[in-house]
Amino acid sequence: MPGLYLLAILVSASGVAALDARHRLAFWDRPVRAGLAVLAGTVLLLAWDIAGIAAGVFVKGDSALLLGIDLAPHLPLEEPFFLAFLCQLALTLWAAAERRSTRRREGMP
């Protein structure tokens, strides 16, 4: 089913965003800073992907789950969405761990 992979990424990102909103971890705490961090991470990882593609290390496999739209050879449309989700997830987990660590140091539950 074409598009299922992109749908899964967007649903997962929505779930992480809901947890972020509920606990005001990253985007709901400092939206500009979080947005810049996700953007910078996504651009860096896309550059890494492009270098890997140019070196012949990364290739796009065939999957019926992809939309079939390529931004460049071996770079499917879904890749930037996945990389942004990866950065969003990492930032949210970092913020949650930092908050928990701070609370433990302060003796709060």
Secondary structure, 3 states (H helix, E strand, C coil): CCCHHHHHHHHHHHHHHHHHHHHCCCCCCCHHHHHHHHHHHHHHHHHHHHHHHHCCCCCCCCCCCCCCCEEECCEECHHHHHHHHHHHHHHHHHHHHHHHHHHHHCCCC
